[in-house]
Amino acid sequence: MRAYLPDYVLRAPRDLAEAVSLLAAEPGAWKPFAGGTDLMVLLEAGKLPHKKFLSLWRLAELRGIEITADAVTLGALTTYTQVLREPILQQEFPLLCQAARETGGVATQNRGTLAGNIANASPAADSPPALLVYDAELELISARASRRRPYHGFHSGYKQMDLAPDELIARIRLPRPFFGPRRPGPRHHYYRKVGTRKAQAISKVVFAGVAETENGAIRDIRLALGSVAPTVVRCVKTEDVLRGRRPDRETVAAAREALAEEISPIDDFRSTARYRLRVSQNLLEDFLLSLQ
Ligand SMILES: Cc1cc2nc3c(=O)[nH]c(=O)nc-3n(C[C@H](O)[C@H](O)[C@H](O)COP(=O)(O)OP(=O)(O)OC[C@H]3O[C@@H](n4cnc5c(N)ncnc54)[C@H](O)[C@@H]3O)c2cc1C
């Protein structure tokens, strides 16, 4: 059922100060509208609970990619196409580029934004697992203050997150290098999206992993999955099992067991819990064996 357009209001503030003051004046009344690729689907279906929309598209403060010695910081409005065109992301954060490449088609990649993907809070979203393994931080802004928080833990339940009604995601910060001040050893990146089709499919399982090895053992590792819990998840218990071990068959068996404890996939119209668990374990195994 289509929405009746005259029922809706869209405001397009000229700068960020105007945007956050509108949000502050009526917290929860104005819904931020970035690329609109999620919101327009709801509009078309007549399922938009909000009537007032705040277009972020013209806000220069939410655009741009800043590169410093210790981080790459992406404006909230960074699109998938911009991610794909940025050489430093291809070199240092390739999983984010791979997620961008596998998100929708070209039209969605031109318009869809990273902050929109985060704030839409789908457990099946494709870029959040990559952001989690790269230890991303979010900069949130309101008329009251701006604050930084780790992306890990931002989603607290299905479609729930640590974002006040008067706050916007302003920037996404990716720290470099990945594993602290020490000179990193060989780094291994692994990303797999499993869907019904090769393209234009919502994930049944999405897996991201990054590991650093030293003398054949796993010095550090980060793992994150989508579509296997009410939120995208970082698998810290499985990571703990793996740190310091060689990626051999025994380690793989222990990791498969730990992962089964840590994720909670469900049956739904896209897949079954059993399939999702098995695929998650197989992808973990594939990643670990690739470290050999
Ligand atoms: C055909 C199609 C294919 C798709 N394929 C994929 C896919 O393969 N993988 C995938 O993960 N997603 C996919 N999507 C979903 C969508 O494209 C992404 O989630 C996209 O990143 C959303 O970004 P947006 O800027 O369009 O968000 P919008 O639709 O503008 O907003 C989405 C949500 O985020 C909020 N929001 C946006 N920006 C901010 C901000 N700065 N601060 C606070 N809240 C904000 C909005 O209020 C809204 O709740 C697809 C969508 C379509 C229509």
The ligand as a Gaussian input file, in Angstrom:
#p B3LYP/6-31G(d) Opt

LIG

0 1
 C       17.305000      -2.545000      -3.729000
 C       18.003000      -2.471000      -2.394000
 C       19.065000      -3.326000      -2.144000
 C       19.716000      -3.283000      -0.909000
 N       20.748000      -4.153000      -0.697000
 C       21.398000      -4.124000       0.498000
 C       22.461000      -5.035000       0.728000
 O       22.833000      -5.844000      -0.110000
 N       23.070000      -4.974000       1.959000
 C       22.684000      -4.077000       2.918000
 O       23.287000      -4.074000       4.016000
 N       21.675000      -3.209000       2.705000
 C       21.020000      -3.205000       1.526000
 N       19.985000      -2.336000       1.296000
 C       19.568000      -1.431000       2.377000
 C       20.107000       0.014000       2.280000
 O       20.514000       0.336000       0.964000
 C       21.297000       0.263000       3.237000
 O       20.926000      -0.042000       4.560000
 C       21.782000       1.726000       3.144000
 O       23.087000       1.800000       3.642000
 C       20.899000       2.703000       3.888000
 O       21.481000       3.985000       3.775000
 P       20.596000       5.263000       3.408000
 O       21.498000       6.435000       3.456000
 O       19.853000       5.052000       2.158000
 O       19.604000       5.263000       4.668000
 P       18.127000       5.910000       4.803000
 O       17.138000       5.056000       4.109000
 O       18.146000       7.358000       4.506000
 O       17.966000       5.739000       6.397000
 C       18.002000       4.469000       7.007000
 C       17.871000       4.653000       8.519000
 O       19.024000       5.294000       9.045000
 C       18.685000       6.525000       9.704000
 N       19.799000       7.428000       9.438000
 C       20.379000       7.657000       8.223000
 N       21.449000       8.448000       8.373000
 C       21.544000       8.726000       9.707000
 C       22.475000       9.485000      10.485000
 N       23.531000      10.133000       9.954000
 N       22.276000       9.542000      11.831000
 C       21.248000       8.897000      12.406000
 N       20.341000       8.150000      11.728000
 C       20.511000       8.070000      10.380000
 C       17.347000       6.924000       9.129000
 O       16.601000       7.744000      10.021000
 C       16.691000       5.557000       8.913000
 O       16.182000       5.067000      10.133000
 C       19.301000      -2.352000       0.080000
 C       18.239000      -1.477000      -0.198000
 C       17.593000      -1.538000      -1.416000
 C       16.445000      -0.604000      -1.681000

